[in-house]
């Protein structure tokens, strides 16, 4: 292990779910003396381990544990957001810089990654109790129509639940008020590596991993969260595993239906992840794609070669 000589401020290992990002990021961090910063919007929550894929064992390599950051930093039920992620990321990044440690960002949450490498100007939007009270009286159909008056609905997750669409309206309403306070987020020199795997291979991995996680107690994990007082609505808000298992536990789905619906949803999620990364490329962000089926040492060698090139 040696300190890396590079002109980059950080390395991003991105890609869709089940592409092997974490093990690759850990191997890189081990090689260059770095630490991992997570870019996963759900791994921030404590107690949401199996469903979010917190494979803690992956951080152990060559007899040591690679330190990781921005995992297990919020309570389940809380609505963590990109604005908070930028603030928390900045603190971790400054800490690593002060210790001369190279940051390796790892995750599949495209918006989180995009916000770092392009320096999003984010807004802190405070709750508007009066507006919320008025909107609560309206139906989902009425709320959706209101949101459409502000913008086109490209992100269908905004209208998954009533709480989501009310929050989306609240944010748009605040933007129009002219009271925004921008975050000042610098644009670091970032090397972005995308892990690409064949679609059929990815599908098989997703199916196999889902089966394994169910066998490892994922349903019990969701049941524990509910028993601890996390609301059904909050878990449904987090989507995928937490949404479908909650619906099953609430008696709204049979077990087999839950499993098949969840598997389809994860495949669709992986496609959306790739769509986001392709969108970043169209907007000018350079992503160096690497074949995820290559041996680990080959991937590490190639990425280190890219890091030692010029930004």
HELIX and SHEET records of a PDB file:
HELIX    1   1 UNK A   21  UNK A   32  1                                  12    
HELIX    2   2 UNK A   56  UNK A   59  5                                   4    
HELIX    3   3 UNK A   82  UNK A   98  1                                  17    
HELIX    4   4 UNK A  110  UNK A  117  1                                   8    
HELIX    5   5 UNK A  129  UNK A  136  1                                   8    
HELIX    6   6 UNK A  140  UNK A  150  1                                  11    
HELIX    7   7 UNK A  156  UNK A  159  5                                   4    
HELIX    8   8 UNK A  162  UNK A  177  1                                  16    
HELIX    9   9 UNK A  199  UNK A  215  1                                  17    
HELIX   10  10 UNK A  218  UNK A  227  1                                  10    
HELIX   11  11 UNK A  232  UNK A  238  1                                   7    
HELIX   12  12 UNK A  240  UNK A  249  1                                  10    
HELIX   13  13 UNK A  255  UNK A  282  1                                  28    
HELIX   14  14 UNK A  296  UNK A  307  1                                  12    
SHEET    1   A 6 UNK A  68  UNK A  69  0                                        
SHEET    2   A 6 UNK A  34  UNK A  38  1                                        
SHEET    3   A 6 UNK A 102  UNK A 107  1                                        
SHEET    4   A 6 UNK A  10  UNK A  15  1                                        
SHEET    5   A 6 UNK A 190  UNK A 196  1                                        
SHEET    6   A 6 UNK A 288  UNK A 291  1                                        
SHEET    1   B 2 UNK A  60  UNK A  61  0                                        
SHEET    2   B 2 UNK A  64  UNK A  65 -1                                        
END                                                                             
